[in-house]
Amino acid sequence: MKTALLAAVLIVSAVGARAQTRDTGPWWPSPDWGRGDQSGASNRITPDKVLEAVRLVKTGKVYEIGQVYERGMPLFGQRTYALVSPGNPTYAPSGSNRMVGNDEFVCAEIGQVGTQFDGPGHIGMRMTMADGSVKDVYYNGFTGDEMYSPYGLRALGVENVKPIVTRGVLVDVAGYKGLPNLAPRYEVTLADVRGALAREGLSEGDLRPGDALLFRYGWARFWKEPARYSGDAPGIGLEVARWVAGRKASMVGSDQGGTEVSPNPDPNLTSPVHQELITKNGIFIHENLDLSGLAADGVWQFAYVMLPLRIKGATGSPGRPVALV
């Protein structure tokens, strides 16, 4: 608690010295899409980008790269996932044909469990504004005052994210290292990323705006061990996150619960990669993927399809992402 409080004070002090206003701040208005944009880097999924992705499909093979939503799966903190079937069956026999049927009731932080897609309203930063007030600020300068309500976000809900059909690139860091999985707390370096790309016959010059960059740490092998999976984990840090932003990706993903190294090597920082990508650059994060099939078959480029559910006011979305080759 004391460490978290110190981190918050340091962040507020550092950014407060620059006296932000709602109209102008260090990451807003968006230099690419202007003030008021709520779609972030999904704006990079243009018709040309979709066609580029489709041209990668040669065999028609579909890779499931998401995990199954089920009771007992790894969850962050005290998040909830529960499914029950009301009645057995839900509908008693009806009509001369004796029709029966089943429903389900799901209770969950539905956008933040299982294979989850972090939307634009998921992560922000508490900071001091020009008038001395302290506000929570999110992507494109939207403040908590504009967003918060007890019934979902009033701005930056995941319904603003456009369908994502784009070129996916697998960055197999575990494979590059010759390991089944990276060690807990290992921070993936930019040298690792470049080495993994080179092993795949690619370079950073081959990456294009709008790409989805998926990092494989080998962590999916622990999915059935929730305590281990949800503990200290490898991931990218700020060095790679800033590199991703420079490449103008539409999103990043990984086979780990937070995508970034956990805990951060700097004990004063909490989830800074999420802030760098989502808050400052509108680049979305897709977590808890299973990239083992792609890696086993040496598939490094593919058409990546993820259609976030249009849940008004939600911070993220479940989904069934696939890679097509």
DRENLUM-773114 format. One record per residue (C-alpha): residue number from 1; residue in three letters; x, z, y. Coordinates in steps of 0.25 Angstrom, whole numbers, plus 2048, in hexadecimal, padded with zeros to 3 digits. Each point is the difference from the previous one (the first is absolute). Layout:
BEGIN
num->NUM&residu->ALA&x->X&z->Z&y->Y
...
//
This chain:
BEGIN
num->1&residu->MET&x->800&z->800&y->800
num->2&residu->LYS&x->80B&z->804&y->80A
num->3&residu->THR&x->808&z->7F3&y->7FD
num->4&residu->ALA&x->7F3&z->7F7&y->802
num->5&residu->LEU&x->7FD&z->808&y->80D
num->6&residu->LEU&x->80E&z->7FD&y->805
num->7&residu->ALA&x->7FF&z->7F2&y->7FC
num->8&residu->ALA&x->7F3&z->7FE&y->808
num->9&residu->VAL&x->807&z->807&y->80C
num->10&residu->LEU&x->80C&z->7F7&y->800
num->11&residu->ILE&x->7F7&z->7F3&y->7FE
num->12&residu->VAL&x->7F7&z->804&y->80C
num->13&residu->SER&x->80C&z->804&y->809
num->14&residu->ALA&x->808&z->7F3&y->7FD
num->15&residu->VAL&x->7F4&z->7F7&y->802
num->16&residu->GLY&x->7FA&z->808&y->80B
num->17&residu->ALA&x->80C&z->7FE&y->809
num->18&residu->ARG&x->7FC&z->7F1&y->801
num->19&residu->ALA&x->7F2&z->804&y->806
num->20&residu->GLN&x->7F7&z->7F6&y->7F8
num->21&residu->THR&x->7F2&z->7FC&y->805
num->22&residu->ARG&x->7F4&z->7FA&y->7F8
num->23&residu->ASP&x->804&z->7F2&y->806
num->24&residu->THR&x->80F&z->800&y->7FE
num->25&residu->GLY&x->809&z->807&y->7F6
num->26&residu->PRO&x->80C&z->7FE&y->7F7
num->27&residu->TRP&x->7F8&z->7F8&y->7F6
num->28&residu->TRP&x->7F4&z->7FB&y->807
num->29&residu->PRO&x->7F9&z->7F7&y->804
num->30&residu->SER&x->804&z->7F8&y->7F4
num->31&residu->PRO&x->80A&z->7F5&y->804
num->32&residu->ASP&x->7FA&z->7F7&y->7F6
num->33&residu->TRP&x->7F1&z->802&y->801
num->34&residu->GLY&x->7FE&z->807&y->80D
num->35&residu->ARG&x->7F8&z->80C&y->804
num->36&residu->GLY&x->7F4&z->803&y->7F8
num->37&residu->ASP&x->804&z->7FA&y->7F3
num->38&residu->GLN&x->7FC&z->808&y->7F4
num->39&residu->SER&x->805&z->7F6&y->7F5
num->40&residu->GLY&x->80F&z->802&y->801
num->41&residu->ALA&x->809&z->7F7&y->7F7
num->42&residu->SER&x->7F4&z->7FB&y->7F8
num->43&residu->ASN&x->7FF&z->7F6&y->80C
num->44&residu->ARG&x->80D&z->7F9&y->7FA
num->45&residu->ILE&x->7F7&z->7FC&y->7F4
num->46&residu->THR&x->7FD&z->7F2&y->806
num->47&residu->PRO&x->7FA&z->7F4&y->7F9
num->48&residu->ASP&x->80E&z->7FB&y->7FF
num->49&residu->LYS&x->805&z->80D&y->7FA
num->50&residu->VAL&x->7F5&z->7FF&y->7F5
num->51&residu->LEU&x->803&z->7F2&y->7FD
num->52&residu->GLU&x->80F&z->804&y->7FE
num->53&residu->ALA&x->7FC&z->80B&y->7F6
num->54&residu->VAL&x->7F7&z->7F7&y->7F9
num->55&residu->ARG&x->80B&z->7F6&y->7FE
num->56&residu->LEU&x->808&z->80B&y->7F8
num->57&residu->VAL&x->7F5&z->7FF&y->7F5
num->58&residu->LYS&x->805&z->7F7&y->7F5
num->59&residu->THR&x->7FB&z->806&y->7F3
num->60&residu->GLY&x->7F4&z->808&y->803
num->61&residu->LYS&x->805&z->80D&y->7FA
num->62&residu->VAL&x->7FA&z->80C&y->807
num->63&residu->TYR&x->808&z->80D&y->800
num->64&residu->GLU&x->7F8&z->80D&y->802
num->65&residu->ILE&x->809&z->808&y->80A
num->66&residu->GLY&x->7F7&z->80C&y->803
num->67&residu->GLN&x->7FD&z->80C&y->7F8
num->68&residu->VAL&x->7F3&z->804&y->7F9
num->69&residu->TYR&x->7F8&z->80A&y->808
num->70&residu->GLU&x->7FD&z->80C&y->7F7
num->71&residu->ARG&x->7FF&z->80F&y->7FF
num->72&residu->GLY&x->80E&z->807&y->7FF
num->73&residu->MET&x->808&z->7F5&y->807
num->74&residu->PRO&x->80B&z->804&y->80A
num->75&residu->LEU&x->7FA&z->805&y->80D
num->76&residu->PHE&x->807&z->804&y->80D
num->77&residu->GLY&x->7FE&z->80E&y->804
num->78&residu->GLN&x->7F2&z->805&y->7FE
num->79&residu->ARG&x->7F9&z->7F3&y->800
num->80&residu->THR&x->7F4&z->7FE&y->7F7
num->81&residu->TYR&x->7FB&z->7F6&y->7F6
num->82&residu->ALA&x->7F4&z->802&y->7F7
num->83&residu->LEU&x->7F6&z->7F7&y->7F9
num->84&residu->VAL&x->7F4&z->804&y->7F9
num->85&residu->SER&x->7F5&z->7F9&y->7FA
num->86&residu->PRO&x->7F2&z->805&y->804
num->87&residu->GLY&x->7F7&z->801&y->7F4
num->88&residu->ASN&x->803&z->7FA&y->7F2
num->89&residu->PRO&x->7FB&z->7F5&y->803
num->90&residu->THR&x->7FE&z->801&y->80F
num->91&residu->TYR&x->7F3&z->7F8&y->7FE
num->92&residu->ALA&x->7F6&z->804&y->7F5
num->93&residu->PRO&x->7FA&z->7F4&y->7F7
num->94&residu->SER&x->7F7&z->7F8&y->809
num->95&residu->GLY&x->7F7&z->7F4&y->7FE
num->96&residu->SER&x->7FC&z->7FA&y->7F3
num->97&residu->ASN&x->80E&z->7FC&y->7FE
num->98&residu->ARG&x->805&z->80E&y->801
num->99&residu->MET&x->80B&z->7FE&y->80A
num->100&residu->VAL&x->80A&z->80B&y->802
num->101&residu->GLY&x->80C&z->800&y->80A
num->102&residu->ASN&x->80B&z->809&y->805
num->103&residu->ASP&x->805&z->803&y->80E
num->104&residu->GLU&x->80C&z->808&y->805
num->105&residu->PHE&x->802&z->80A&y->80B
num->106&residu->VAL&x->80F&z->800&y->806
num->107&residu->CYS&x->805&z->80B&y->809
num->108&residu->ALA&x->80E&z->7FD&y->805
num->109&residu->GLU&x->808&z->7FE&y->80D
num->110&residu->ILE&x->7FD&z->7F2&y->7FB
num->111&residu->GLY&x->80A&z->7F9&y->809
num->112&residu->GLN&x->80C&z->809&y->7FD
num->113&residu->VAL&x->800&z->802&y->7F1
num->114&residu->GLY&x->805&z->7F7&y->7F4
num->115&residu->THR&x->805&z->7F3&y->804
num->116&residu->GLN&x->7FD&z->801&y->80F
num->117&residu->PHE&x->801&z->7F8&y->80C
num->118&residu->ASP&x->804&z->807&y->80D
num->119&residu->GLY&x->7F8&z->7FA&y->80C
num->120&residu->PRO&x->803&z->801&y->80F
num->121&residu->GLY&x->7F9&z->80D&y->802
num->122&residu->HIS&x->808&z->808&y->7F5
num->123&residu->ILE&x->80C&z->805&y->808
num->124&residu->GLY&x->803&z->803&y->80E
num->125&residu->MET&x->809&z->809&y->809
num->126&residu->ARG&x->7FD&z->80C&y->809
num->127&residu->MET&x->806&z->7FE&y->80E
num->128&residu->THR&x->800&z->803&y->80E
num->129&residu->MET&x->7F9&z->7F7&y->80A
num->130&residu->ALA&x->803&z->7FD&y->80E
num->131&residu->ASP&x->7F6&z->80A&y->805
num->132&residu->GLY&x->806&z->80B&y->7F8
num->133&residu->SER&x->7F5&z->800&y->7F5
num->134&residu->VAL&x->804&z->800&y->7F2
num->135&residu->LYS&x->7F9&z->7F5&y->7F7
num->136&residu->ASP&x->800&z->7FA&y->7F3
num->137&residu->VAL&x->804&z->7F1&y->801
num->138&residu->TYR&x->7FF&z->7F6&y->7F5
num->139&residu->TYR&x->802&z->7F1&y->7FF
num->140&residu->ASN&x->7FF&z->7F8&y->80D
num->141&residu->GLY&x->7FF&z->80D&y->808
num->142&residu->PHE&x->7F2&z->804&y->7FB
num->143&residu->THR&x->7FE&z->80F&y->802
num->144&residu->GLY&x->7FA&z->80A&y->7F8
num->145&residu->ASP&x->7F6&z->802&y->80B
num->146&residu->GLU&x->7FB&z->7F1&y->7FD
num->147&residu->MET&x->801&z->801&y->7F1
num->148&residu->TYR&x->7FC&z->80E&y->7FB
num->149&residu->SER&x->7F2&z->803&y->7FB
num->150&residu->PRO&x->7FB&z->808&y->7F4
num->151&residu->TYR&x->7FA&z->7F3&y->7F9
num->152&residu->GLY&x->80C&z->7F7&y->800
num->153&residu->LEU&x->809&z->7FA&y->80A
num->154&residu->ARG&x->7F9&z->7FA&y->80D
num->155&residu->ALA&x->80C&z->7F6&y->801
num->156&residu->LEU&x->80B&z->7FB&y->7F7
num->157&residu->GLY&x->7F8&z->801&y->7F4
num->158&residu->VAL&x->805&z->7F8&y->7F4
num->159&residu->GLU&x->7F4&z->7F6&y->802
num->160&residu->ASN&x->809&z->7FA&y->80B
num->161&residu->VAL&x->80A&z->7FB&y->7F6
num->162&residu->LYS&x->7FF&z->7F2&y->7FC
num->163&residu->PRO&x->800&z->7FB&y->7F2
num->164&residu->ILE&x->80F&z->7FF&y->7FB
num->165&residu->VAL&x->803&z->7F4&y->7F8
num->166&residu->THR&x->80F&z->7FD&y->803
num->167&residu->ARG&x->80E&z->7FE&y->7FA
num->168&residu->GLY&x->804&z->80C&y->7F8
num->169&residu->VAL&x->80F&z->803&y->7FE
num->170&residu->LEU&x->805&z->80A&y->7F6
num->171&residu->VAL&x->80C&z->808&y->804
num->172&residu->ASP&x->804&z->806&y->7F3
num->173&residu->VAL&x->80A&z->80B&y->804
num->174&residu->ALA&x->800&z->807&y->7F2
num->175&residu->GLY&x->803&z->7F3&y->7FA
num->176&residu->TYR&x->80B&z->7FD&y->809
num->177&residu->LYS&x->806&z->80E&y->7FD
num->178&residu->GLY&x->7FF&z->7FE&y->7F1
num->179&residu->LEU&x->7F7&z->80C&y->7FF
num->180&residu->PRO&x->7F2&z->803&y->7FA
num->181&residu->ASN&x->7FD&z->807&y->80C
num->182&residu->LEU&x->807&z->805&y->80D
num->183&residu->ALA&x->803&z->80F&y->801
num->184&residu->PRO&x->7F7&z->80A&y->808
num->185&residu->ARG&x->803&z->800&y->80F
num->186&residu->TYR&x->808&z->7F4&y->7FF
num->187&residu->GLU&x->7FF&z->7F8&y->80D
num->188&residu->VAL&x->801&z->7F1&y->7FE
num->189&residu->THR&x->80A&z->7FA&y->80A
num->190&residu->LEU&x->800&z->7F3&y->807
num->191&residu->ALA&x->80C&z->7FC&y->7F7
num->192&residu->ASP&x->7F7&z->803&y->7F4
num->193&residu->VAL&x->7F5&z->7F7&y->805
num->194&residu->ARG&x->80A&z->7F5&y->803
num->195&residu->GLY&x->806&z->801&y->7F2
num->196&residu->ALA&x->7F3&z->800&y->7F9
num->197&residu->LEU&x->7FC&z->7F3&y->807
num->198&residu->ALA&x->80D&z->7FA&y->7FD
num->199&residu->ARG&x->7FE&z->803&y->7F1
num->200&residu->GLU&x->7F3&z->7F9&y->801
num->201&residu->GLY&x->806&z->7F4&y->807
num->202&residu->LEU&x->7FA&z->803&y->80D
num->203&residu->SER&x->806&z->805&y->80E
num->204&residu->GLU&x->7F9&z->807&y->80C
num->205&residu->GLY&x->800&z->7F2&y->806
num->206&residu->ASP&x->7F6&z->7FB&y->7F6
num->207&residu->LEU&x->7F6&z->80B&y->804
num->208&residu->ARG&x->7F5&z->7FB&y->80A
num->209&residu->PRO&x->7F6&z->806&y->809
num->210&residu->GLY&x->7F4&z->805&y->7F9
num->211&residu->ASP&x->807&z->802&y->7F2
num->212&residu->ALA&x->7FC&z->80C&y->7F8
num->213&residu->LEU&x->80D&z->808&y->7FC
num->214&residu->LEU&x->7FE&z->808&y->7F3
num->215&residu->PHE&x->80B&z->80A&y->7FC
num->216&residu->ARG&x->802&z->804&y->7F2
num->217&residu->TYR&x->807&z->80D&y->7FD
num->218&residu->GLY&x->7FC&z->801&y->7F2
num->219&residu->TRP&x->7F7&z->80C&y->803
num->220&residu->ALA&x->7F3&z->7FB&y->7FA
num->221&residu->ARG&x->806&z->804&y->7F2
num->222&residu->PHE&x->7FC&z->80E&y->804
num->223&residu->TRP&x->7F2&z->7FD&y->803
num->224&residu->LYS&x->7FB&z->808&y->7F4
num->225&residu->GLU&x->808&z->80C&y->805
num->226&residu->PRO&x->7F9&z->804&y->80D
num->227&residu->ALA&x->809&z->80C&y->803
num->228&residu->ARG&x->80D&z->7F7&y->7FF
num->229&residu->TYR&x->7FA&z->7F4&y->806
num->230&residu->SER&x->7FB&z->808&y->80C
num->231&residu->GLY&x->80C&z->808&y->802
num->232&residu->ASP&x->80D&z->7FC&y->807
num->233&residu->ALA&x->801&z->7F1&y->800
num->234&residu->PRO&x->809&z->7F4&y->804
num->235&residu->GLY&x->7FC&z->7F7&y->80B
num->236&residu->ILE&x->804&z->7F8&y->80C
num->237&residu->GLY&x->804&z->807&y->80D
num->238&residu->LEU&x->800&z->7FD&y->80F
num->239&residu->GLU&x->80B&z->7F6&y->7FE
num->240&residu->VAL&x->7F9&z->7F7&y->7F7
num->241&residu->ALA&x->7F2&z->803&y->807
num->242&residu->ARG&x->806&z->7FA&y->80D
num->243&residu->TRP&x->806&z->7F5&y->7F9
num->244&residu->VAL&x->7F2&z->7FD&y->7FA
num->245&residu->ALA&x->7FA&z->800&y->80E
num->246&residu->GLY&x->80B&z->7F6&y->804
num->247&residu->ARG&x->7FC&z->7F7&y->7F5
num->248&residu->LYS&x->7F1&z->800&y->805
num->249&residu->ALA&x->7FA&z->803&y->7F3
num->250&residu->SER&x->7F1&z->802&y->7FE
num->251&residu->MET&x->802&z->80C&y->7F7
num->252&residu->VAL&x->809&z->807&y->7F7
num->253&residu->GLY&x->7FD&z->807&y->7F2
num->254&residu->SER&x->807&z->807&y->7F5
num->255&residu->ASP&x->7FE&z->807&y->7F2
num->256&residu->GLN&x->800&z->80D&y->807
num->257&residu->GLY&x->7F6&z->80A&y->806
num->258&residu->GLY&x->806&z->7FF&y->80F
num->259&residu->THR&x->809&z->7F3&y->7FF
num->260&residu->GLU&x->80A&z->808&y->809
num->261&residu->VAL&x->80B&z->80A&y->7FB
num->262&residu->SER&x->7FA&z->80E&y->7FE
num->263&residu->PRO&x->804&z->809&y->805
num->264&residu->ASN&x->806&z->7FA&y->80C
num->265&residu->PRO&x->80F&z->803&y->800
num->266&residu->ASP&x->7FE&z->805&y->80E
num->267&residu->PRO&x->7F9&z->80D&y->7FE
num->268&residu->ASN&x->7FA&z->7FF&y->80F
num->269&residu->LEU&x->7F8&z->7F3&y->7FC
num->270&residu->THR&x->7F3&z->7FE&y->7F9
num->271&residu->SER&x->7FC&z->7F2&y->7FB
num->272&residu->PRO&x->808&z->7F9&y->80B
num->273&residu->VAL&x->7FF&z->7F2&y->7F8
num->274&residu->HIS&x->7F1&z->801&y->801
num->275&residu->GLN&x->801&z->802&y->80F
num->276&residu->GLU&x->80A&z->7F5&y->802
num->277&residu->LEU&x->7F8&z->7F6&y->7F8
num->278&residu->ILE&x->7F1&z->803&y->802
num->279&residu->THR&x->800&z->807&y->80D
num->280&residu->LYS&x->80B&z->7F8&y->808
num->281&residu->ASN&x->7FF&z->7F3&y->7F9
num->282&residu->GLY&x->7F2&z->7FF&y->7FA
num->283&residu->ILE&x->807&z->7FC&y->7F2
num->284&residu->PHE&x->7F7&z->806&y->7F5
num->285&residu->ILE&x->805&z->807&y->7F4
num->286&residu->HIS&x->7FB&z->7FE&y->7F1
num->287&residu->GLU&x->804&z->80C&y->7F7
num->288&residu->ASN&x->7FF&z->803&y->7F1
num->289&residu->LEU&x->802&z->7F2&y->7FB
num->290&residu->ASP&x->805&z->7FC&y->7F2
num->291&residu->LEU&x->80B&z->7F5&y->802
num->292&residu->SER&x->806&z->802&y->7F2
num->293&residu->GLY&x->7F9&z->7F3&y->7FB
num->294&residu->LEU&x->806&z->7F7&y->80B
num->295&residu->ALA&x->80E&z->806&y->7FF
num->296&residu->ALA&x->800&z->7FE&y->7F0
num->297&residu->ASP&x->7FC&z->7F2&y->802
num->298&residu->GLY&x->80A&z->7FD&y->80C
num->299&residu->VAL&x->7F5&z->7FD&y->809
num->300&residu->TRP&x->805&z->802&y->80E
num->301&residu->GLN&x->7F6&z->7F7&y->808
num->302&residu->PHE&x->7F1&z->7FF&y->7FE
num->303&residu->ALA&x->7F3&z->7FF&y->807
num->304&residu->TYR&x->7FC&z->80E&y->804
num->305&residu->VAL&x->7F1&z->803&y->801
num->306&residu->MET&x->7FA&z->80D&y->805
num->307&residu->LEU&x->7F3&z->801&y->807
num->308&residu->PRO&x->7FE&z->80D&y->806
num->309&residu->LEU&x->7F1&z->805&y->7FF
num->310&residu->ARG&x->7F9&z->800&y->80D
num->311&residu->ILE&x->7FD&z->80E&y->801
num->312&residu->LYS&x->7FD&z->803&y->80E
num->313&residu->GLY&x->808&z->80B&y->806
num->314&residu->ALA&x->809&z->802&y->7F4
num->315&residu->THR&x->80F&z->803&y->801
num->316&residu->GLY&x->803&z->7F7&y->7F4
num->317&residu->SER&x->7FA&z->7F9&y->7F4
num->318&residu->PRO&x->800&z->800&y->7F1
num->319&residu->GLY&x->802&z->7F2&y->7FA
num->320&residu->ARG&x->804&z->7F8&y->7F4
num->321&residu->PRO&x->80D&z->7F8&y->805
num->322&residu->VAL&x->805&z->7F5&y->7F8
num->323&residu->ALA&x->80C&z->7F7&y->800
num->324&residu->LEU&x->7FE&z->7F1&y->7FC
num->325&residu->VAL&x->80A&z->7F7&y->7FB
//
